[in-house]
Amino acid sequence: MQKKKVAILGSTGSIGRQALEVIHRHRDAFEVTVLTAGRNAELLIEQAIEFLPQRVVIADENQYHEVKECLARMPVKVLSGVDALSDVVTGNDIDIVLAAMVGFSGLFPTYAAINSGKDVALANKETLVAAGSLITDLARRKGSKIIPVDSEHSAIFQCLAGESSVAVEKLILTASGGPFRGMDTAALEKVTCKDALKHPNWCMGSKVTIDSASLMNKGLEVIEASWLFGIEPDSIEVVIHPQSIIHSMVQFRDGSIKAQMGLPDMHVPIQYALGYPGRLDSSFPRLSFDDCRQLTFEKPDLKVFRNLAIAYRAMCKGGNMPCIMNAANEVAVDAFLCERITFLRMPDIIETTMSHVSFIPNPTLDDLRRCDMEAREVASELL
């Protein structure tokens, strides 16, 4: 089998690191040709030495000379700057781009990859949250496949294999509920950033972990799922499933439901996306029903965890509203991580920002860029 050439946007983050672990186990199937990082020059250098990509990008231009010097004796071209992130994914030596950057910044290099006809393994949900219409239309025109990496969307993608889209009645996204499941607003008034970073099931980056605690992550996933699978938001249900064994489900028009199950381990959906349409062998731990004898489900509390309700409203409004919401959320999460605001202050900032930034029904990519900047300024002033 010919090796699949992989570019990883965000190789030093949680998804990027796990992707490289998958590739390390399957060096006969994959070849790394591009690695990029934002600021973690030290880890990027280590990864480049091990995998010898043709090109690396450090977005922080202040660290260019450090990376360049450390890789001077390696057959690796070193680039720097934000623009280089988009330029580097257009090369002919790439079969698939793993979009694993966190936040709105991942939109533009992902757009560039699709625009050059590359298939994308998508772990950056903000790309479809902010620009779902533009991205899905571009992918259709360029013939690029978007293969989801998030465990929930990977589960739905797998459940839909061989099925007709017209047979789908409802998508059911599962959520663990995070570390604050079952708490009321009085209890949430007292939680700390340290508390929020203690996810019960998954090991993720700090931003995604906070989003999971507030259920904003699930709201972003509802929007992403709507664009990925062409399903209206009112046909996407969220259920709390504390065990994180069923990753998501599809209900069909005949009443049957398909569920994809497994241990909460991101290596599996990453490997599936990179290896698609085939399935590669793995030595990852298997689910044992002897150890998992109870699966429970409950409704999310939208009055306490308001971010999920906010995301549904943003999606129903459409246009640039999800982009506004996403920008405000990124500002609020960063402020919470820096202990500048309380946990419950985050949805206040998001809602207020959404009401203060001008609505654009059919935004262009440049509109979204300006909208993101304006929303961040408004949210920052609210801190």
FIPA-942756 format. One record per residue (C-alpha): residue number from 1; z, x negated, y negated; residue in three letters. Coordinates in steps of 0.001 Angstrom, whole numbers, plus 500000, padded with zeros to 6 digits. Example, Ala and Ser with C-alpha at 12.3 -4.5 7.8 and 13.67 -1.06 7.14 Angstrom:
% FIPA-942756
+-----+--------+--------+--------+------+
:  nr :     pz :     px :     py : rest :
+-----+--------+--------+--------+------+
:   1 : 507800 : 487700 : 504500 :  ALA :
:   2 : 507140 : 486330 : 501060 :  SER :
+-----+--------+--------+--------+------+
***
This chain:
% FIPA-942756
+-----+--------+--------+--------+------+
:  nr :     pz :     px :     py : rest :
+-----+--------+--------+--------+------+
:   1 : 500000 : 500000 : 500000 :  MET :
:   2 : 499089 : 498720 : 496556 :  GLN :
:   3 : 502103 : 498067 : 494370 :  LYS :
:   4 : 502720 : 500553 : 491582 :  LYS :
:   5 : 503044 : 498782 : 488232 :  LYS :
:   6 : 506042 : 500035 : 486263 :  VAL :
:   7 : 507019 : 499842 : 482597 :  ALA :
:   8 : 510625 : 500717 : 481797 :  ILE :
:   9 : 511514 : 501915 : 478310 :  LEU :
:  10 : 515241 : 501353 : 477999 :  GLY :
:  11 : 515797 : 498987 : 480911 :  SER :
:  12 : 519330 : 498021 : 479848 :  THR :
:  13 : 520648 : 501601 : 479790 :  GLY :
:  14 : 522163 : 503493 : 482703 :  SER :
:  15 : 518878 : 504927 : 484025 :  ILE :
:  16 : 516989 : 501700 : 483415 :  GLY :
:  17 : 519529 : 499619 : 485317 :  ARG :
:  18 : 519507 : 502013 : 488260 :  GLN :
:  19 : 515709 : 502048 : 488265 :  ALA :
:  20 : 515680 : 498280 : 488593 :  LEU :
:  21 : 518106 : 498577 : 491511 :  GLU :
:  22 : 515641 : 500948 : 493178 :  VAL :
:  23 : 512753 : 498561 : 492491 :  ILE :
:  24 : 514803 : 495640 : 493843 :  HIS :
:  25 : 515125 : 497532 : 497130 :  ARG :
:  26 : 511383 : 498269 : 497207 :  HIS :
:  27 : 509660 : 495150 : 495941 :  ARG :
:  28 : 506798 : 495894 : 498325 :  ASP :
:  29 : 506127 : 499188 : 496507 :  ALA :
:  30 : 506733 : 498355 : 492841 :  PHE :
:  31 : 506002 : 495612 : 490333 :  GLU :
:  32 : 507706 : 495510 : 486929 :  VAL :
:  33 : 505230 : 494703 : 484164 :  THR :
:  34 : 507162 : 495779 : 481041 :  VAL :
:  35 : 510852 : 495901 : 480116 :  LEU :
:  36 : 512248 : 497059 : 476775 :  THR :
:  37 : 515691 : 497221 : 475233 :  ALA :
:  38 : 517199 : 498232 : 471924 :  GLY :
:  39 : 519932 : 495691 : 471234 :  ARG :
:  40 : 521224 : 494388 : 474572 :  ASN :
:  41 : 519383 : 491076 : 474476 :  ALA :
:  42 : 521659 : 489391 : 477009 :  GLU :
:  43 : 520972 : 491908 : 479773 :  LEU :
:  44 : 517269 : 492102 : 478905 :  LEU :
:  45 : 517027 : 488337 : 479388 :  ILE :
:  46 : 518760 : 488563 : 482776 :  GLU :
:  47 : 516405 : 491335 : 483884 :  GLN :
:  48 : 513343 : 489434 : 482711 :  ALA :
:  49 : 514378 : 486321 : 484622 :  ILE :
:  50 : 514847 : 488343 : 487822 :  GLU :
:  51 : 511772 : 490603 : 487662 :  PHE :
:  52 : 509357 : 488451 : 485617 :  LEU :
:  53 : 507547 : 491228 : 483740 :  PRO :
:  54 : 504439 : 490331 : 481786 :  GLN :
:  55 : 505990 : 491600 : 478549 :  ARG :
:  56 : 509435 : 492390 : 477176 :  VAL :
:  57 : 510368 : 494069 : 473909 :  VAL :
:  58 : 513655 : 493766 : 472046 :  ILE :
:  59 : 513634 : 496485 : 469399 :  ALA :
:  60 : 516239 : 494705 : 467281 :  ASP :
:  61 : 514119 : 492121 : 465493 :  GLU :
:  62 : 517209 : 490047 : 464642 :  ASN :
:  63 : 517494 : 489123 : 468337 :  GLN :
:  64 : 513855 : 488202 : 468859 :  TYR :
:  65 : 514364 : 484445 : 468598 :  HIS :
:  66 : 517263 : 484505 : 471073 :  GLU :
:  67 : 515173 : 486341 : 473675 :  VAL :
:  68 : 512116 : 484206 : 472929 :  LYS :
:  69 : 514045 : 480971 : 473327 :  GLU :
:  70 : 515755 : 481998 : 476564 :  CYS :
:  71 : 512474 : 483047 : 478147 :  LEU :
:  72 : 510399 : 480168 : 476755 :  ALA :
:  73 : 509810 : 478642 : 480190 :  ARG :
:  74 : 509031 : 481971 : 481829 :  MET :
:  75 : 505553 : 483593 : 482069 :  PRO :
:  76 : 506843 : 486442 : 479918 :  VAL :
:  77 : 505506 : 487482 : 476511 :  LYS :
:  78 : 508281 : 488471 : 474099 :  VAL :
:  79 : 507742 : 491124 : 471426 :  LEU :
:  80 : 510103 : 492766 : 468965 :  SER :
:  81 : 510407 : 495739 : 466664 :  GLY :
:  82 : 510251 : 499500 : 467018 :  VAL :
:  83 : 506446 : 499634 : 466746 :  ASP :
:  84 : 506130 : 497249 : 469682 :  ALA :
:  85 : 507818 : 499836 : 471919 :  LEU :
:  86 : 504825 : 502133 : 471459 :  SER :
:  87 : 502213 : 499373 : 471591 :  ASP :
:  88 : 503483 : 497817 : 474801 :  VAL :
:  89 : 503046 : 500931 : 476992 :  VAL :
:  90 : 499305 : 501218 : 476415 :  THR :
:  91 : 498299 : 498191 : 478513 :  GLY :
:  92 : 496005 : 498425 : 481521 :  ASN :
:  93 : 498624 : 496751 : 483722 :  ASP :
:  94 : 500803 : 499903 : 483842 :  ILE :
:  95 : 500582 : 502739 : 486362 :  ASP :
:  96 : 503720 : 504619 : 485377 :  ILE :
:  97 : 506137 : 504487 : 482460 :  VAL :
:  98 : 509799 : 505268 : 483019 :  LEU :
:  99 : 510935 : 506783 : 479714 :  ALA :
: 100 : 514656 : 506026 : 479833 :  ALA :
: 101 : 515467 : 505473 : 476167 :  MET :
: 102 : 518285 : 507650 : 474826 :  VAL :
: 103 : 517700 : 510105 : 471980 :  GLY :
: 104 : 514889 : 510991 : 469588 :  PHE :
: 105 : 513757 : 507352 : 469388 :  SER :
: 106 : 512239 : 507720 : 472844 :  GLY :
: 107 : 509701 : 510307 : 471640 :  LEU :
: 108 : 507163 : 507988 : 470030 :  PHE :
: 109 : 506728 : 505396 : 472804 :  PRO :
: 110 : 506579 : 508236 : 475347 :  THR :
: 111 : 503891 : 509930 : 473237 :  TYR :
: 112 : 501992 : 506635 : 473087 :  ALA :
: 113 : 502170 : 506231 : 476867 :  ALA :
: 114 : 500814 : 509737 : 477497 :  ILE :
: 115 : 498166 : 509302 : 474811 :  ASN :
: 116 : 496886 : 506256 : 476689 :  SER :
: 117 : 496659 : 508282 : 479915 :  GLY :
: 118 : 499748 : 506909 : 481640 :  LYS :
: 119 : 501878 : 508929 : 484039 :  ASP :
: 120 : 505460 : 509226 : 482807 :  VAL :
: 121 : 508694 : 509443 : 484769 :  ALA :
: 122 : 510682 : 511264 : 482128 :  LEU :
: 123 : 514404 : 510633 : 481732 :  ALA :
: 124 : 514386 : 511032 : 477938 :  ASN :
: 125 : 514940 : 514784 : 477607 :  LYS :
: 126 : 514823 : 514630 : 473792 :  GLU :
: 127 : 511068 : 514035 : 474007 :  THR :
: 128 : 510453 : 517576 : 475228 :  LEU :
: 129 : 513341 : 519060 : 473262 :  VAL :
: 130 : 511897 : 517872 : 469952 :  ALA :
: 131 : 508175 : 517964 : 470713 :  ALA :
: 132 : 507655 : 520020 : 473860 :  GLY :
: 133 : 504466 : 521743 : 472699 :  SER :
: 134 : 502851 : 518528 : 471458 :  LEU :
: 135 : 503792 : 516521 : 474548 :  ILE :
: 136 : 502750 : 519060 : 477176 :  THR :
: 137 : 499463 : 519747 : 475401 :  ASP :
: 138 : 498743 : 516014 : 475128 :  LEU :
: 139 : 499543 : 515473 : 478820 :  ALA :
: 140 : 497098 : 518220 : 479806 :  ARG :
: 141 : 494342 : 516747 : 477641 :  ARG :
: 142 : 494900 : 513180 : 478841 :  LYS :
: 143 : 495435 : 514056 : 482514 :  GLY :
: 144 : 498875 : 512433 : 482563 :  SER :
: 145 : 501528 : 513596 : 484986 :  LYS :
: 146 : 505074 : 514108 : 483695 :  ILE :
: 147 : 507491 : 513637 : 486589 :  ILE :
: 148 : 511078 : 514584 : 485756 :  PRO :
: 149 : 513916 : 512154 : 486451 :  VAL :
: 150 : 516952 : 514238 : 485440 :  ASP :
: 151 : 518558 : 515413 : 488673 :  SER :
: 152 : 518277 : 519083 : 487665 :  GLU :
: 153 : 514598 : 518936 : 486766 :  HIS :
: 154 : 513792 : 516743 : 489745 :  SER :
: 155 : 515440 : 519392 : 491924 :  ALA :
: 156 : 513302 : 522165 : 490424 :  ILE :
: 157 : 510183 : 519987 : 490653 :  PHE :
: 158 : 510855 : 519489 : 494368 :  GLN :
: 159 : 511635 : 523178 : 494959 :  CYS :
: 160 : 508317 : 524141 : 493359 :  LEU :
: 161 : 506252 : 521839 : 495590 :  ALA :
: 162 : 503626 : 523960 : 497314 :  GLY :
: 163 : 504607 : 527102 : 495418 :  GLU :
: 164 : 502535 : 529194 : 493022 :  SER :
: 165 : 503910 : 529283 : 489480 :  SER :
: 166 : 503346 : 533047 : 489318 :  VAL :
: 167 : 505797 : 533486 : 492201 :  ALA :
: 168 : 508703 : 532090 : 490161 :  VAL :
: 169 : 511196 : 534613 : 488821 :  GLU :
: 170 : 513973 : 532391 : 487508 :  LYS :
: 171 : 515123 : 528780 : 487277 :  LEU :
: 172 : 518807 : 528136 : 487914 :  ILE :
: 173 : 520180 : 524918 : 486399 :  LEU :
: 174 : 523525 : 523767 : 487720 :  THR :
: 175 : 526168 : 522021 : 485616 :  ALA :
: 176 : 529358 : 520357 : 486741 :  SER :
: 177 : 531218 : 521753 : 483746 :  GLY :
: 178 : 532284 : 518255 : 482713 :  GLY :
: 179 : 535859 : 517055 : 482261 :  PRO :
: 180 : 536916 : 520086 : 480187 :  PHE :
: 181 : 535825 : 522872 : 482524 :  ARG :
: 182 : 538137 : 525866 : 482224 :  GLY :
: 183 : 539738 : 524796 : 478956 :  MET :
: 184 : 540064 : 527161 : 475996 :  ASP :
: 185 : 539532 : 526293 : 472349 :  THR :
: 186 : 543227 : 525578 : 471808 :  ALA :
: 187 : 543134 : 522921 : 474517 :  ALA :
: 188 : 539857 : 521482 : 473261 :  LEU :
: 189 : 541382 : 520955 : 469822 :  GLU :
: 190 : 543480 : 518161 : 471341 :  LYS :
: 191 : 540952 : 516315 : 473524 :  VAL :
: 192 : 540001 : 512742 : 472688 :  THR :
: 193 : 536857 : 510692 : 473041 :  CYS :
: 194 : 538491 : 508849 : 475953 :  LYS :
: 195 : 539080 : 512178 : 477690 :  ASP :
: 196 : 535485 : 513269 : 477153 :  ALA :
: 197 : 534077 : 510079 : 478668 :  LEU :
: 198 : 535791 : 510756 : 482012 :  LYS :
: 199 : 533059 : 512708 : 483775 :  HIS :
: 200 : 534285 : 514021 : 487130 :  PRO :
: 201 : 531100 : 513385 : 489147 :  ASN :
: 202 : 528444 : 511323 : 487395 :  TRP :
: 203 : 528334 : 507824 : 485945 :  CYS :
: 204 : 526198 : 508007 : 482783 :  MET :
: 205 : 525828 : 506484 : 479351 :  GLY :
: 206 : 528314 : 507485 : 476665 :  SER :
: 207 : 525985 : 509797 : 474710 :  LYS :
: 208 : 524916 : 511788 : 477775 :  VAL :
: 209 : 528523 : 511951 : 478970 :  THR :
: 210 : 529695 : 513503 : 475690 :  ILE :
: 211 : 526773 : 515932 : 475790 :  ASP :
: 212 : 527823 : 516882 : 479305 :  SER :
: 213 : 531396 : 517524 : 478169 :  ALA :
: 214 : 530192 : 519829 : 475364 :  SER :
: 215 : 527463 : 521458 : 477543 :  LEU :
: 216 : 524860 : 520350 : 474992 :  MET :
: 217 : 523311 : 518304 : 477767 :  ASN :
: 218 : 522713 : 521510 : 479688 :  LYS :
: 219 : 521269 : 523121 : 476573 :  GLY :
: 220 : 518834 : 520238 : 476174 :  LEU :
: 221 : 517918 : 520609 : 479837 :  GLU :
: 222 : 517175 : 524322 : 479413 :  VAL :
: 223 : 514691 : 523463 : 476655 :  ILE :
: 224 : 513204 : 520634 : 478697 :  GLU :
: 225 : 512850 : 522869 : 481754 :  ALA :
: 226 : 511088 : 525543 : 479731 :  SER :
: 227 : 508394 : 523062 : 478683 :  TRP :
: 228 : 508158 : 521207 : 481990 :  LEU :
: 229 : 507686 : 524312 : 484109 :  PHE :
: 230 : 506236 : 526824 : 481647 :  GLY :
: 231 : 509187 : 529213 : 481927 :  ILE :
: 232 : 510615 : 531291 : 479072 :  GLU :
: 233 : 514243 : 530488 : 478136 :  PRO :
: 234 : 515472 : 533956 : 479126 :  ASP :
: 235 : 514297 : 533180 : 482684 :  SER :
: 236 : 516432 : 530035 : 482884 :  ILE :
: 237 : 520032 : 530529 : 483958 :  GLU :
: 238 : 522860 : 528004 : 483833 :  VAL :
: 239 : 525661 : 528140 : 486395 :  VAL :
: 240 : 528719 : 525909 : 486619 :  ILE :
: 241 : 528860 : 524177 : 489992 :  HIS :
: 242 : 531803 : 521739 : 489949 :  PRO :
: 243 : 530873 : 519892 : 493145 :  GLN :
: 244 : 527444 : 518739 : 491813 :  SER :
: 245 : 525909 : 519018 : 495286 :  ILE :
: 246 : 523245 : 521612 : 494512 :  ILE :
: 247 : 521279 : 520010 : 491702 :  HIS :
: 248 : 519324 : 523127 : 490737 :  SER :
: 249 : 517546 : 526121 : 492252 :  MET :
: 250 : 514440 : 528271 : 491920 :  VAL :
: 251 : 514525 : 532025 : 492490 :  GLN :
: 252 : 511222 : 533618 : 493501 :  PHE :
: 253 : 509872 : 537105 : 492941 :  ARG :
: 254 : 510584 : 538102 : 496545 :  ASP :
: 255 : 514285 : 537405 : 495966 :  GLY :
: 256 : 514495 : 534164 : 497926 :  SER :
: 257 : 516080 : 531054 : 496408 :  ILE :
: 258 : 515291 : 527394 : 497075 :  LYS :
: 259 : 517956 : 524781 : 496329 :  ALA :
: 260 : 517732 : 521003 : 496319 :  GLN :
: 261 : 520934 : 519309 : 497462 :  MET :
: 262 : 522358 : 515825 : 497677 :  GLY :
: 263 : 525145 : 513578 : 496513 :  LEU :
: 264 : 525479 : 513057 : 492745 :  PRO :
: 265 : 523534 : 509782 : 492653 :  ASP :
: 266 : 520786 : 509151 : 490095 :  MET :
: 267 : 519131 : 506511 : 492275 :  HIS :
: 268 : 517601 : 509292 : 494374 :  VAL :
: 269 : 515710 : 511234 : 491643 :  PRO :
: 270 : 514690 : 507931 : 490014 :  ILE :
: 271 : 513216 : 506714 : 493295 :  GLN :
: 272 : 511511 : 510059 : 493888 :  TYR :
: 273 : 509881 : 509996 : 490435 :  ALA :
: 274 : 508679 : 506403 : 490730 :  LEU :
: 275 : 507363 : 506903 : 494261 :  GLY :
: 276 : 505808 : 510339 : 493717 :  TYR :
: 277 : 503851 : 511865 : 495410 :  PRO :
: 278 : 505285 : 510037 : 498397 :  GLY :
: 279 : 508896 : 509693 : 499523 :  ARG :
: 280 : 510308 : 506239 : 500112 :  LEU :
: 281 : 512990 : 505399 : 502630 :  ASP :
: 282 : 516408 : 504547 : 501246 :  SER :
: 283 : 519816 : 503388 : 502407 :  SER :
: 284 : 521656 : 505469 : 499801 :  PHE :
: 285 : 524655 : 507436 : 501112 :  PRO :
: 286 : 523851 : 510775 : 502723 :  ARG :
: 287 : 525492 : 514141 : 502128 :  LEU :
: 288 : 527839 : 515123 : 504952 :  SER :
: 289 : 528785 : 518776 : 505271 :  PHE :
: 290 : 531949 : 517676 : 507042 :  ASP :
: 291 : 533073 : 516282 : 503693 :  ASP :
: 292 : 531674 : 519142 : 501629 :  CYS :
: 293 : 532904 : 522461 : 502987 :  ARG :
: 294 : 533056 : 524502 : 499800 :  GLN :
: 295 : 530460 : 525070 : 497096 :  LEU :
: 296 : 531598 : 527191 : 494143 :  THR :
: 297 : 529831 : 528691 : 491143 :  PHE :
: 298 : 530919 : 530293 : 487876 :  GLU :
: 299 : 529452 : 531366 : 484549 :  LYS :
: 300 : 529629 : 528984 : 481574 :  PRO :
: 301 : 531881 : 530107 : 478716 :  ASP :
: 302 : 529469 : 530264 : 475784 :  LEU :
: 303 : 532181 : 531212 : 473303 :  LYS :
: 304 : 534226 : 528100 : 474019 :  VAL :
: 305 : 531323 : 525731 : 474732 :  PHE :
: 306 : 529129 : 526870 : 471869 :  ARG :
: 307 : 526549 : 524110 : 472149 :  ASN :
: 308 : 524840 : 525771 : 475097 :  LEU :
: 309 : 524425 : 529014 : 473142 :  ALA :
: 310 : 523158 : 527026 : 470141 :  ILE :
: 311 : 520488 : 525388 : 472306 :  ALA :
: 312 : 519263 : 528759 : 473597 :  TYR :
: 313 : 518967 : 530003 : 470012 :  ARG :
: 314 : 517071 : 526884 : 468946 :  ALA :
: 315 : 514603 : 527280 : 471798 :  MET :
: 316 : 514044 : 530967 : 471050 :  CYS :
: 317 : 513423 : 530126 : 467379 :  LYS :
: 318 : 510942 : 527418 : 468356 :  GLY :
: 319 : 509016 : 525274 : 465900 :  GLY :
: 320 : 511067 : 522354 : 464630 :  ASN :
: 321 : 514429 : 524030 : 465259 :  MET :
: 322 : 515141 : 522181 : 468544 :  PRO :
: 323 : 514327 : 518923 : 466721 :  CYS :
: 324 : 516817 : 519802 : 463964 :  ILE :
: 325 : 519445 : 520684 : 466539 :  MET :
: 326 : 518883 : 517474 : 468471 :  ASN :
: 327 : 519134 : 515259 : 465365 :  ALA :
: 328 : 522342 : 516940 : 464233 :  ALA :
: 329 : 523789 : 516593 : 467715 :  ASN :
: 330 : 523017 : 512875 : 467859 :  GLU :
: 331 : 524815 : 512368 : 464542 :  VAL :
: 332 : 527774 : 514494 : 465654 :  ALA :
: 333 : 528106 : 512749 : 469011 :  VAL :
: 334 : 528018 : 509331 : 467374 :  ASP :
: 335 : 530726 : 510430 : 464939 :  ALA :
: 336 : 532865 : 511754 : 467798 :  PHE :
: 337 : 532429 : 508510 : 469738 :  LEU :
: 338 : 533598 : 506644 : 466624 :  CYS :
: 339 : 536573 : 509053 : 466393 :  GLU :
: 340 : 535499 : 510323 : 462968 :  ARG :
: 341 : 535465 : 513999 : 463982 :  ILE :
: 342 : 537091 : 516210 : 466607 :  THR :
: 343 : 535382 : 517569 : 469694 :  PHE :
: 344 : 535156 : 521105 : 468306 :  LEU :
: 345 : 533720 : 519883 : 465017 :  ARG :
: 346 : 530452 : 518924 : 466717 :  MET :
: 347 : 529002 : 522454 : 467104 :  PRO :
: 348 : 530027 : 523266 : 463504 :  ASP :
: 349 : 527948 : 520344 : 462228 :  ILE :
: 350 : 524981 : 521284 : 464413 :  ILE :
: 351 : 524949 : 524942 : 463349 :  GLU :
: 352 : 525310 : 524149 : 459663 :  THR :
: 353 : 522521 : 521578 : 459798 :  THR :
: 354 : 520217 : 524063 : 461526 :  MET :
: 355 : 520755 : 526507 : 458665 :  SER :
: 356 : 520074 : 523919 : 455931 :  HIS :
: 357 : 516846 : 522234 : 457094 :  VAL :
: 358 : 513528 : 523962 : 456423 :  SER :
: 359 : 511919 : 525716 : 459387 :  PHE :
: 360 : 508364 : 524722 : 460396 :  ILE :
: 361 : 506720 : 527042 : 462961 :  PRO :
: 362 : 504063 : 524581 : 464198 :  ASN :
: 363 : 505173 : 521036 : 463365 :  PRO :
: 364 : 502996 : 517954 : 463745 :  THR :
: 365 : 504369 : 514660 : 465030 :  LEU :
: 366 : 504785 : 513464 : 461438 :  ASP :
: 367 : 506577 : 516724 : 460578 :  ASP :
: 368 : 509027 : 516084 : 463402 :  LEU :
: 369 : 509630 : 512530 : 462226 :  ARG :
: 370 : 510481 : 513778 : 458724 :  ARG :
: 371 : 512486 : 516689 : 460084 :  CYS :
: 372 : 514581 : 514358 : 462234 :  ASP :
: 373 : 515371 : 512164 : 459217 :  MET :
: 374 : 516258 : 515139 : 457004 :  GLU :
: 375 : 518494 : 516692 : 459658 :  ALA :
: 376 : 520333 : 513411 : 460135 :  ARG :
: 377 : 520946 : 513148 : 456397 :  GLU :
: 378 : 522291 : 516713 : 456237 :  VAL :
: 379 : 524507 : 516215 : 459291 :  ALA :
: 380 : 525829 : 512918 : 457973 :  SER :
: 381 : 526804 : 514557 : 454678 :  GLU :
: 382 : 528820 : 517124 : 456638 :  LEU :
: 383 : 530982 : 514535 : 458378 :  LEU :
+-----+--------+--------+--------+------+
***
